Amino acid sequence: MNFCRCFFLLQIRMYRYLALLSLVGAVLIGKAQNQSLQLSGGKITRFENFRSRFVAERTVDVWTPSDYTPTQKYAVLYMHDGQMLFDSLSTWNRQEWGVDETLEKLSQTHPEFKNCLVVGIWNSGKGRHPDYFPQRPYELLTHTQKQFVTEQLQKIGRTTDAFVPNSDNYLRFIVEELKPFIDSTFSTFPNPENTLIAGSSMGGLISMYAFCEYPDVFGRVACLSTHWPGIFSLENNPIPDAFVKYLETNLPPPQKGRKIYFDFGTATLDALYEPTQRRVDALLKAKKYKAEHWKTLKFEGADHSEKAWKERLAVPFTFLLQK
């Protein structure tokens, strides 16, 4: 076989290989699309059907600020319930967090504010509760207590079978698959001090859990309206005790650059949260968390809604994204 024919065959094989890699990338990650959502600033790049070995595939939205440039490094904020973050016209209840408005405004008015991009991880619908329910605290429950949890969740249609958390796999998806993809695709600071995670309600629980399970990955966390009951009643509920017990042995120690934020309202579902939050606050104090490491705020009259979280979102962002 002469040199020219060998070279030609090598080229063909290379093109086939590159095409195969492109196909695999599309299957595993999903196609990137620039979305024309109603934004106050910045841009959304959407990765649909982002596949995982650990959880059901889902959409991932990446918001980059209006002045984003690959020549600069950015902090990364991972947020749960990604379909609720940016555009109320596309959400089921016509409410949104207003993440883009808040970040754009803070970057303009606070010179000490870190530039960041936001990774909005969509929930998977029926899989939301299992994905967001911290697994190791659940495993502290007795068999009878687990049956009680299942029965309570069945009553409100959150599960039809025995309830089994999937949060360890959900966090593996973020840490082992999504974060490496984000850090290789966008211009980011990958260290813990610049890797944040945030959510509300069940999203607050899974954010707290991520902070404890992966303290060397997530250095800063915001837990808004943290759903400490795990179900929807405090009566005979063993879950808050399990969460506090878990935190007693797994809360990472305070250190420079590490920050955690909690808050809660007093209306609707938020009215259930204060008793357990105060126990968690006492634990943080006992573990020597100071004002530079931790903040818990109570918002009188605030209910359990995206509208309420939008109204106070600048507070946790300012606390966590200070340089």
Phi, psi and chi 1 to 4 in degrees:
 res  aa     phi    psi   chi1   chi2   chi3   chi4
   1 MET       -  125.8 -172.4  179.0  -66.0      -
   2 ASN   -76.3  169.5   60.6   36.6      -      -
   3 PHE   -61.7  -43.1  173.7   80.1      -      -
   4 CYS   -61.6  -42.5  -69.0      -      -      -
   5 ARG   -67.1  -39.0  179.4  170.9  173.2   77.7
   6 CYS   -62.1  -43.1  -72.5      -      -      -
   7 PHE   -64.7  -41.2 -177.9   72.9      -      -
   8 PHE   -62.2  -45.5  175.0   76.6      -      -
   9 LEU   -64.2  -37.3  -69.4  174.5      -      -
  10 LEU   -63.3  -40.4 -179.0   62.1      -      -
  11 GLN   -62.9  -44.1  -78.2 -173.7  -47.7      -
  12 ILE   -59.5  -45.5  -67.5  -64.7      -      -
  13 ARG   -63.7  -38.1  -71.9  173.0 -178.6  170.5
  14 MET   -64.7  -44.4 -177.1  178.3  -64.5      -
  15 TYR   -62.3  -40.4  -70.1  143.4      -      -
  16 ARG   -64.1  -40.1  -73.9  175.6  177.4  171.5
  17 TYR   -64.3  -44.5  177.9   71.2      -      -
  18 LEU   -65.4  -37.9  -68.6  174.4      -      -
  19 ALA   -64.7  -40.1      -      -      -      -
  20 LEU   -63.9  -43.3  177.7   61.9      -      -
  21 LEU   -60.3  -41.7  -76.1 -179.6      -      -
  22 SER   -62.1  -41.9  177.0      -      -      -
  23 LEU   -65.5  -45.0  175.5   60.6      -      -
  24 VAL   -60.7  -42.7  169.4      -      -      -
  25 GLY   -60.8  -40.9      -      -      -      -
  26 ALA   -65.8  -38.3      -      -      -      -
  27 VAL   -70.4  -42.8  169.4      -      -      -
  28 LEU   -76.5  -36.4  -68.1  178.7      -      -
  29 ILE  -105.9  -33.4  -65.3  172.7      -      -
  30 GLY    96.6  154.1      -      -      -      -
  31 LYS   -78.2  132.6 -172.7  176.4 -179.9 -179.4
  32 ALA   -77.2  134.2      -      -      -      -
  33 GLN  -135.9  138.2  -58.0  175.8   -2.2      -
  34 ASN   -83.8  120.9  -68.0  -31.8      -      -
  35 GLN   -96.6  136.9  -67.5  -63.1  -61.0      -
  36 SER   -97.0   58.0   57.0      -      -      -
  37 LEU   -76.4  165.8  -60.6  177.7      -      -
  38 GLN   -80.4   95.3  -63.0  -63.5  -44.3      -
  39 LEU  -112.2  151.4  -59.2  175.7      -      -
  40 SER   -82.0  -19.2  -65.8      -      -      -
  41 GLY   179.8  162.1      -      -      -      -
  42 GLY    81.6 -169.3      -      -      -      -
  43 LYS  -142.2  145.6 -176.8 -179.6   75.3  172.0
  44 ILE  -105.5  127.1  -66.9  -73.0      -      -
  45 THR  -108.2  121.8  -57.4      -      -      -
  46 ARG  -104.6  132.0  174.0  164.4  -66.4  172.9
  47 PHE  -113.2  102.8  -61.2   91.4      -      -
  48 GLU   -83.9  148.8  -66.9 -174.9  -26.1      -
  49 ASN    55.0   44.2  -54.8  -43.3      -      -
  50 PHE   -67.8  113.7 -164.6  111.9      -      -
  51 ARG   -89.2  155.9  -67.5 -165.4  177.6 -179.3
  52 SER  -145.6  151.9  167.9      -      -      -
  53 ARG   -79.6  -12.4  -66.2  171.5  -65.7  150.3
  54 PHE  -111.4  -30.9  -54.8  112.3      -      -
  55 VAL  -137.9  170.7  -65.1      -      -      -
  56 ALA   -63.8  145.4      -      -      -      -
  57 GLU   -61.6  153.4   65.3 -177.7   47.1      -
  58 ARG  -158.6  165.2   64.0 -159.3   61.9 -147.0
  59 THR   -80.0  143.0  -63.8      -      -      -
  60 VAL  -126.6  123.0  174.2      -      -      -
  61 ASP  -103.4  132.6  -73.8  -23.0      -      -
  62 VAL  -115.7  116.7 -179.8      -      -      -
  63 TRP   -95.5  126.1  177.3   85.3      -      -
  64 THR  -114.4  140.2   47.5      -      -      -
  65 PRO   -65.6  164.5   21.5  -30.9      -      -
  66 SER   -63.3  -25.2   54.1      -      -      -
  67 ASP  -103.6   21.7   58.9   -5.7      -      -
  68 TYR   -59.4  135.5  175.0   81.4      -      -
  69 THR  -143.8  136.7  171.6      -      -      -
  70 PRO   -64.6  -11.6  -21.1   32.6      -      -
  71 THR   -82.5   -3.8   61.7      -      -      -
  72 GLN  -121.7  148.3 -179.2  176.3  -42.8      -
  73 LYS   -94.2  148.6  -63.4  -72.1 -172.1  179.7
  74 TYR  -130.7  146.1  -65.5   78.7      -      -
  75 ALA   -69.2  159.2      -      -      -      -
  76 VAL  -125.6  127.0 -177.1      -      -      -
  77 LEU  -110.1  112.8  169.9   60.3      -      -
  78 TYR   -89.2  128.9  -67.3   86.3      -      -
  79 MET  -129.6  138.3  -63.5 -170.8   72.2      -
  80 HIS   -83.9  170.2  -46.0  -70.7      -      -
  81 ASP    52.1   50.1  -65.6  -45.0      -      -
  82 GLY   -59.6  -24.1      -      -      -      -
  83 GLN   -73.2   -7.3   56.4  -96.4   62.2      -
  84 MET  -105.5    8.1  -53.9  -59.6  -64.5      -
  85 LEU   -92.0  -31.6  -58.0 -179.7      -      -
  86 PHE  -120.3  -37.3  -58.7  106.1      -      -
  87 ASP  -138.0  109.9 -177.9    6.6      -      -
  88 SER   -64.8  -22.9   62.0      -      -      -
  89 LEU   -69.8  -16.1  -63.4  179.0      -      -
  90 SER  -108.0    3.6   65.1      -      -      -
  91 THR  -100.4  159.9   64.3      -      -      -
  92 TRP   -67.4  -29.9   67.8  -89.5      -      -
  93 ASN  -111.1    9.8   62.0   -2.8      -      -
  94 ARG    59.8   32.2  -66.6  -62.1 -176.3  -98.8
  95 GLN  -125.0  159.3  -65.5 -174.5   36.7      -
  96 GLU  -150.4  164.5   58.0  163.7  -58.0      -
  97 TRP   -76.8  -25.5  -77.6   62.9      -      -
  98 GLY    68.9   39.0      -      -      -      -
  99 VAL   -62.5  -43.4  170.4      -      -      -
 100 ASP   -65.2  -43.2   50.1  -45.9      -      -
 101 GLU   -59.8  -46.4  -65.0   99.5  -55.2      -
 102 THR   -64.6  -46.3  -57.3      -      -      -
 103 LEU   -68.8  -40.1  -73.5  174.9      -      -
 104 GLU   -62.6  -42.8  -72.1  -80.3  -66.0      -
 105 LYS   -66.2  -44.6 -176.5  175.9 -179.7  179.6
 106 LEU   -63.4  -38.6  -74.3  173.0      -      -
 107 SER   -66.0  -26.8   65.7      -      -      -
 108 GLN   -85.4  -29.0  -65.2  167.3    7.2      -
 109 THR  -104.6  -13.4   58.1      -      -      -
 110 HIS  -123.5   98.8  -68.7   62.7      -      -
 111 PRO   -63.5  -20.5   20.1  -31.7      -      -
 112 GLU   -87.9    5.7   76.9  -74.1    0.3      -
 113 PHE   -82.6  133.1 -170.3   71.7      -      -
 114 LYS   -71.2  136.7  -73.2 -174.7  178.4 -175.9
 115 ASN   -71.5  135.3  -67.3  -41.4      -      -
 116 CYS  -147.4  158.6   84.0      -      -      -
 117 LEU  -114.3  160.0   54.6   86.7      -      -
 118 VAL  -119.9  130.8  177.6      -      -      -
 119 VAL  -105.7  105.8  179.8      -      -      -
 120 GLY   -91.9  107.7      -      -      -      -
 121 ILE   -93.0  112.4  -51.2  166.1      -      -
 122 TRP   -65.1  143.7  -74.7   38.1      -      -
 123 ASN   -76.8  164.9   69.7   56.6      -      -
 124 SER  -101.2   22.4   61.6      -      -      -
 125 GLY    75.7 -109.9      -      -      -      -
 126 LYS   -63.3  -23.6  -69.2 -177.8  178.8 -179.9
 127 GLY   -86.4    2.2      -      -      -      -
 128 ARG   -61.3  -49.6 -179.5  178.2 -176.5  -90.3
 129 HIS   -63.0  -48.1 -144.1   82.5      -      -
 130 PRO   -61.9  -37.8  -23.9   34.1      -      -
 131 ASP   -65.3  -35.9  -78.7  -10.1      -      -
 132 TYR   -97.2   -9.8  -67.8    0.2      -      -
 133 PHE   -84.1  116.1 -164.0  112.7      -      -
 134 PRO   -55.5  124.7  -29.3   38.0      -      -
 135 GLN   -76.4  -45.5 -164.4  159.3  -30.2      -
 136 ARG   -65.7  -40.3  -70.5  179.5   60.9 -163.4
 137 PRO   -60.9  -38.5  -26.3   35.0      -      -
 138 TYR   -61.0  -36.8 -176.6   79.1      -      -
 139 GLU   -70.4  -12.0  -69.3  167.8   -5.4      -
 140 LEU   -77.7  -14.9  -64.0  173.1      -      -
 141 LEU   -75.0  152.1  -59.7  178.0      -      -
 142 THR   -74.9  168.6   66.2      -      -      -
 143 HIS   -59.6  -42.0  177.0   70.2      -      -
 144 THR   -63.6  -40.9  -59.9      -      -      -
 145 GLN   -66.3  -38.1  -70.4  171.2  -27.4      -
 146 LYS   -64.7  -37.7  -69.7  176.3 -178.6  177.0
 147 GLN   -62.7  -40.2  -75.1 -176.1  -45.3      -
 148 PHE   -60.6  -44.8  171.2   78.1      -      -
 149 VAL   -61.0  -46.4  172.1      -      -      -
 150 THR   -57.6  -46.4  -69.5      -      -      -
 151 GLU   -60.7  -42.1  -69.4  167.7    1.0      -
 152 GLN   -65.8  -39.5  -64.6  -60.3  -51.5      -
 153 LEU   -73.9  -30.6  -67.4  174.9      -      -
 154 GLN   -67.0  -35.2  -73.7  175.0  -20.1      -
 155 LYS   -61.2  -32.4  -73.5  179.0 -179.1  178.4
 156 ILE  -105.6   11.1   58.3  171.3      -      -
 157 GLY    77.4   18.1      -      -      -      -
 158 ARG   -80.7  -17.3  -67.4  -62.6  173.9   95.1
 159 THR  -156.5  153.8 -174.3      -      -      -
 160 THR  -111.2  -23.7   55.4      -      -      -
 161 ASP  -104.7 -174.6  -57.5  -43.9      -      -
 162 ALA   -61.5  130.6      -      -      -      -
 163 PHE   -71.1  130.4  177.4   67.4      -      -
 164 VAL  -135.5  114.0  179.1      -      -      -
 165 PRO   -62.5  149.9  -20.8   33.2      -      -
 166 ASN  -125.7   21.4 -166.8   45.2      -      -
 167 SER   -70.3  -29.9   52.4      -      -      -
 168 ASP   -63.5  -40.8  -75.5   -1.6      -      -
 169 ASN   -68.3  -38.1  -81.4  -28.3      -      -
 170 TYR   -60.6  -43.3  177.4   68.1      -      -
 171 LEU   -68.7  -35.3  -68.3 -176.2      -      -
 172 ARG   -63.2  -38.3  -72.1 -169.2   68.7 -176.8
 173 PHE   -56.9  -47.2  154.2   62.9      -      -
 174 ILE   -67.1  -48.2  -62.4  174.2      -      -
 175 VAL   -75.0  -43.0  171.6      -      -      -
 176 GLU   -93.0  -22.0  -62.6 -178.7   26.3      -
 177 GLU  -118.4  -53.6  -64.0  174.5  -30.2      -
 178 LEU   -72.2  -48.3 -177.4   56.7      -      -
 179 LYS   -60.2  -46.2 -174.4  178.9 -172.8  -60.8
 180 PRO   -59.2  -36.8  -25.9   35.9      -      -
 181 PHE   -65.0  -45.3  171.0   73.8      -      -
 182 ILE   -62.3  -45.6  -64.2  -62.7      -      -
 183 ASP   -67.0  -26.5  -70.6  -22.8      -      -
 184 SER   -88.9  -18.8   64.6      -      -      -
 185 THR   -97.1  -33.1  -54.1      -      -      -
 186 PHE  -118.0  167.3  -62.1   89.3      -      -
 187 SER   -90.4   99.2 -176.9      -      -      -
 188 THR  -128.0  157.6   69.5      -      -      -
 189 PHE   -89.3  117.6  -71.5  113.4      -      -
 190 PRO   -88.7   -2.7   30.8  -34.0      -      -
 191 ASN   -76.5  161.7   61.8  -41.2      -      -
 192 PRO   -58.0  -38.6  -24.5   33.7      -      -
 193 GLU   -63.0  -22.0 -171.2  172.3  -23.8      -
 194 ASN  -112.5   15.0  -71.2  -72.5      -      -
 195 THR  -118.9  110.0  -55.5      -      -      -
 196 LEU  -113.5  156.6  -58.3   82.4      -      -
 197 ILE  -141.5  139.9 -167.9  162.7      -      -
 198 ALA  -151.9  152.7      -      -      -      -
 199 GLY  -173.2  176.0      -      -      -      -
 200 SER  -126.4  155.2   64.1      -      -      -
 201 SER    59.3 -121.8 -167.6      -      -      -
 202 MET   -61.9  -30.5  -67.4  -62.8  -66.6      -
 203 GLY   -65.9  -28.1      -      -      -      -
 204 GLY   -68.4  -39.7      -      -      -      -
 205 LEU   -62.3  -47.6  -77.9 -178.2      -      -
 206 ILE   -70.0  -28.3 -168.9   60.8      -      -
 207 SER   -67.7  -44.7  -62.1      -      -      -
 208 MET   -58.1  -43.3  174.4  -86.5  -65.0      -
 209 TYR   -64.2  -41.3 -168.4   48.2      -      -
 210 ALA   -61.9  -40.2      -      -      -      -
 211 PHE   -61.5  -37.5 -176.4   67.3      -      -
 212 CYS   -81.5  -40.1  -65.7      -      -      -
 213 GLU   -79.1  -29.5  -67.3  -67.5  -63.4      -
 214 TYR  -132.0   61.3  -66.6   94.3      -      -
 215 PRO   -66.5  -20.1   24.9  -34.6      -      -
 216 ASP   -88.4    1.1  -65.8  -29.4      -      -
 217 VAL  -111.3  -51.8  176.1      -      -      -
 218 PHE  -104.9  107.8  -56.5  107.2      -      -
 219 GLY   -91.4  -15.5      -      -      -      -
 220 ARG  -141.5  140.8  -58.3 -172.1  179.0 -169.6
 221 VAL  -145.7  143.2   57.2      -      -      -
 222 ALA  -123.6  125.6      -      -      -      -
 223 CYS  -121.5   97.7  -50.1      -      -      -
 224 LEU   -93.3  134.3  -74.6   71.7      -      -
 225 SER    47.3   51.9  -61.5      -      -      -
 226 THR   -59.5  127.7  -48.0      -      -      -
 227 HIS   -86.3   70.1 -169.7   58.8      -      -
 228 TRP   -58.2  -31.1  -64.3  114.5      -      -
 229 PRO   -65.8  -24.3  -23.0   34.6      -      -
 230 GLY    73.1  -35.8      -      -      -      -
 231 ILE  -113.0 -144.3   51.4  178.2      -      -
 232 PHE  -131.0   30.7  -63.5   89.4      -      -
 233 SER  -157.4  151.7  170.0      -      -      -
 234 LEU   -96.3  -13.1  -69.7  176.0      -      -
 235 GLU   -66.3  122.6 -174.2  177.2   -1.0      -
 236 ASN    55.0   28.2  -59.5  -43.2      -      -
 237 ASN   -92.7  117.8 -172.9  -13.2      -      -
 238 PRO   -85.4   -7.0   33.5  -35.7      -      -
 239 ILE   -67.8  -46.7  -64.2  172.5      -      -
 240 PRO   -55.7  -40.4  -28.7   37.3      -      -
 241 ASP   -60.9  -40.1  -73.8  -15.5      -      -
 242 ALA   -65.6  -38.8      -      -      -      -
 243 PHE   -64.9  -44.6  -74.7  148.0      -      -
 244 VAL   -64.1  -42.1  173.3      -      -      -
 245 LYS   -61.2  -42.2 -175.5  176.8 -179.3 -179.4
 246 TYR   -61.7  -45.6  166.8   80.2      -      -
 247 LEU   -64.8  -31.9  -71.9  170.6      -      -
 248 GLU   -56.6  -34.8  -74.4  173.9   -8.8      -
 249 THR  -108.0  -11.2   55.0      -      -      -
 250 ASN  -121.0   -7.4  -67.2  -79.3      -      -
 251 LEU   -65.8  124.0 -172.2   69.7      -      -
 252 PRO   -66.2  148.1   21.8  -30.9      -      -
 253 PRO   -68.6  153.2   26.2  -35.0      -      -
 254 PRO   -66.3  142.3   24.7  -33.5      -      -
 255 GLN  -156.8  166.4   65.1 -178.1   40.4      -
 256 LYS   -58.1  130.2 -175.4  177.8 -179.9 -179.4
 257 GLY    91.4  -15.3      -      -      -      -
 258 ARG   -91.0  131.2 -176.4  171.8  -75.1  166.5
 259 LYS  -143.0  145.0  -66.9 -173.7  175.3 -175.4
 260 ILE  -138.2  135.9 -175.0  165.3      -      -
 261 TYR  -124.3  132.6  170.7   93.0      -      -
 262 PHE  -125.1  151.6  -69.6  105.4      -      -
 263 ASP  -153.9  171.4   72.1   19.9      -      -
 264 PHE  -162.3  155.1   59.1   94.5      -      -
 265 GLY  -100.1 -166.7      -      -      -      -
 266 THR  -126.6    1.6   59.7      -      -      -
 267 ALA  -114.9  160.3      -      -      -      -
 268 THR    48.5 -134.4   62.6      -      -      -
 269 LEU   -62.8  -29.3 -160.5   55.5      -      -
 270 ASP   -62.0  -20.4  -86.1   40.6      -      -
 271 ALA   -64.2  -15.6      -      -      -      -
 272 LEU   -83.9  -10.3  -61.3  175.1      -      -
 273 TYR   -91.4  -27.1  -60.7  154.8      -      -
 274 GLU   -59.4  -43.9 -175.1  166.3    6.6      -
 275 PRO   -56.6  -46.4  -25.4   35.5      -      -
 276 THR   -72.8  -36.7  -51.9      -      -      -
 277 GLN   -61.2  -37.6 -175.1   62.6   59.8      -
 278 ARG   -67.3  -33.6  -66.9  -49.3  179.7 -160.5
 279 ARG   -66.4  -40.8  -66.4  175.1   65.1 -171.2
 280 VAL   -65.6  -39.8  173.5      -      -      -
 281 ASP   -61.0  -42.3  -66.7  -11.8      -      -
 282 ALA   -62.5  -37.5      -      -      -      -
 283 LEU   -66.4  -41.8  179.8   59.9      -      -
 284 LEU   -61.1  -41.6  -73.9  159.0      -      -
 285 LYS   -63.0  -43.0  -71.0  179.1 -178.5  177.7
 286 ALA   -63.1  -29.1      -      -      -      -
 287 LYS   -91.2   13.6  -70.3 -173.7  174.8  -70.7
 288 LYS    71.4   26.1  -50.2  -59.3 -177.9 -175.6
 289 TYR   -71.7  130.2  -86.7   73.6      -      -
 290 LYS  -108.9 -179.1  -54.1  -63.2 -177.2 -177.2
 291 ALA   -60.3  -31.1      -      -      -      -
 292 GLU   -75.2  -14.9   63.1  -93.5   29.9      -
 293 HIS  -104.1  -24.0  -53.6  125.4      -      -
 294 TRP  -151.9  144.5  152.9   59.9      -      -
 295 LYS  -144.8  133.5 -173.7 -172.6  -66.7  -71.4
 296 THR  -125.8  128.6  -67.3      -      -      -
 297 LEU  -126.3  144.5  -64.1  176.9      -      -
 298 LYS  -110.1  130.3  177.2  179.2  179.4  178.8
 299 PHE  -114.0  101.2  -69.7   87.5      -      -
 300 GLU   -60.6  130.2  -71.4  -74.3   -8.6      -
 301 GLY    83.2   -9.6      -      -      -      -
 302 ALA   -74.2  137.2      -      -      -      -
 303 ASP  -100.9 -169.4   64.5    7.7      -      -
 304 HIS  -101.5   83.5 -165.6   84.0      -      -
 305 SER  -157.7  158.9   67.5      -      -      -
 306 GLU   -60.7  -34.3  -75.8   76.5   18.1      -
 307 LYS   -59.9  -43.7  179.2  177.5 -179.4  -67.9
 308 ALA   -66.9  -40.9      -      -      -      -
 309 TRP   -68.8  -35.0  -58.9  -39.0      -      -
 310 LYS   -62.5  -40.5  179.1  178.7 -178.8  178.3
 311 GLU   -63.9  -26.8  -71.5  174.8   -6.7      -
 312 ARG  -116.7   10.1   62.6 -177.4 -171.5 -102.2
 313 LEU   -62.2  -30.3 -168.6   56.4      -      -
 314 ALA   -62.4  -25.0      -      -      -      -
 315 VAL   -67.3  -56.5  178.2      -      -      -
 316 PRO   -65.6  -35.7   19.8  -32.1      -      -
 317 PHE   -61.8  -43.0  -80.9    2.2      -      -
 318 THR   -64.2  -41.9  -59.0      -      -      -
 319 PHE   -65.2  -43.2  177.4   63.0      -      -
 320 LEU   -85.2  -27.0  -64.2  179.8      -      -
 321 LEU  -104.1   19.3  -75.1  164.2      -      -
 322 GLN   -70.2  139.6  -69.4  175.2  -20.8      -
 323 LYS   -70.3      -  -69.1 -178.6 -179.5  177.3
